C-alpha cells in the first residue's frame, strides 16, 4: 500500500514538473512548489514502506512458536548424558557433567546441584555442590517438603515439576536420595513424555555412579565389597574416614559413639570395625573388651568377637598403639589417617572374599553375580523389549572385555601400573552399569591402590579381578542364553 502511494506521488511530481515547463508565465513558482511537495511525499512513503518490509520477517519469526522437543530431538541429549555420567571420574563430577547437558539441551536459565544428607516426613537437609570448587561442602540447610518441585522430588524420589517452571531430578540409589539436580526457567517447549524419559535416563545413569550405602545382612556376599563400621563422635572426622574407605572400594557405615555402634551391630554384619579413641579414653574400653569376649550381648548380627577391631588413636600419644593391643584390639592407626596406611591395614585384616566360580555357572546364577536392580533399570529403558536393549548392552560389555583383557594381561606382564589403572577405571564404570558390582568394586580397589602409589603387590587383587571378570562373563552368557 505504501509503495503504491509512493509511486503515485512520484508520478504526480513528474507530471506537475512537466506542466511547469509549459505553463503560462507567473504559474511556474506554484507548480514547482507542488512538484517539490509531491517528491518529498514520495520519498517519505518509500522509506516507510521499506522499513515495514524489513520488520515483517523479524515479526514473523518472533511470532512463530518454537518447535516442540520430542523423543527424536532429545535422542542426542540422552546419548550425551550416558557418556557424561560414564566418563566422569567420580560421582560429584558426574552430577555436574549431566547437569550441564540438561541445562544446554533443555534451555534452562539456571541449574543447582544439591547434596542430600537426610530426608524425613516434613523436612530434608541438603547442601549445595559448586562446580568451581570441587570437594567443597556448603553448610547443610533444612528445606520444607512442600509443593515445590525440589521438595516433591525429594519426598517422592522421582522427577518433579514441568516447564516453563522449575524441574527437579533426584538421584536415588540403595533406597535413598543421594543428590538432586534443580533446573530453573526452562525456555524451550518440551514434550512431557520425552522429558520424563530423559530425566529417568539421567537418574539411572547417575545412580550407577552414586556412592554405595552400607548393605544389609548378607548383602556383602552379593557385592563382594568389605563392610566397615566407623565409630567416631566427631562427624567431620567420621566423614573423612568414610570417604577414604569408599575410595578403596569399601562400604562404610557411620556410628556416633559406642551405643550407636552396638545398635548398628544388631542389624548388619561387618568385616571390620574402626573405633576412634580420643586422648584419655583408652582405659574406658571395657565395653569393647566385653564385646570381643562375646559377653556383652548375644543378639548381635554376627559374632563380633571374630570381627577385626582397629583403634584410631591420637597422633600425640604414640605409646597408645601398644596399649590398645593389650586391651584386645587387633591393630591401631594414628591420626590423621594416611590412605596408604589405611590400605595396608585393610589388606592385612580383611578376610579374602571368595570370587565367583571360575567354572560352570549354573542356570539362573546370573542373579547372584549381576545386580537385579541394575538389570531392571536397563530393562525399564526398553519396557517392551522391542529394541533388545538389555541384550545389546550385555553384548557390548563382552566386546569391551575382549578388547580390554589383552591390554590388562600385557600391562600385568610388563608391570605397567598406569595401563592397569586405565583398564581398571574403564571396567569399573561399565561393570557397574550392568550390575557386576563385585567386579566394579575390585576395579575400584586396584585403581585406588595404584593412585595411592603404595608398595603393596597388586597380584592378589588382580587375580581376584580376573576371577570376578570370568564370573561376570559366564553370568552374562547364562543370562543371554535364558533370553534367547
Protein Blocks (a to p, Z undefined) as FASTA:
>chain_A
ZZmmmmmmmmmmmmmmmmmmmpcehilmmmmmmmmmmmmmmmmmmmmmmmmmmmmmmmmm
mmpccddddfklmmmmmmmmmmmmmmpmblklmmmmmmmmmmmmnopabdcddddfbdcf
kbccdddddfklghiacddddddddfbfklmmmmnopaedjdfbdcdddddeehiafbdc
ddehifbdcdfklmmmmmmmmmmmmmmmpccddddehklmmnopacdddddfblklmmmm
mmmmmmnopacdddedjklmmmmmmmpccfbdcddddehilmmmmmmmmmmnopmbmkbf
bdfklpccdddddfklmklmmmmmmnopabdcdddddfklmmmmmmmmpccdddddfehp
aehklmmmmcfklmmmmmmmmmnomnommmmmmmmmmmmmmmmmmmmmmmmmnopaklmm
mmmmmmmmmmmmnopamlmmmmmmmmmmmmnopabdfklmmmmmmmmmmmmmmmmmmmmm
mmZZ
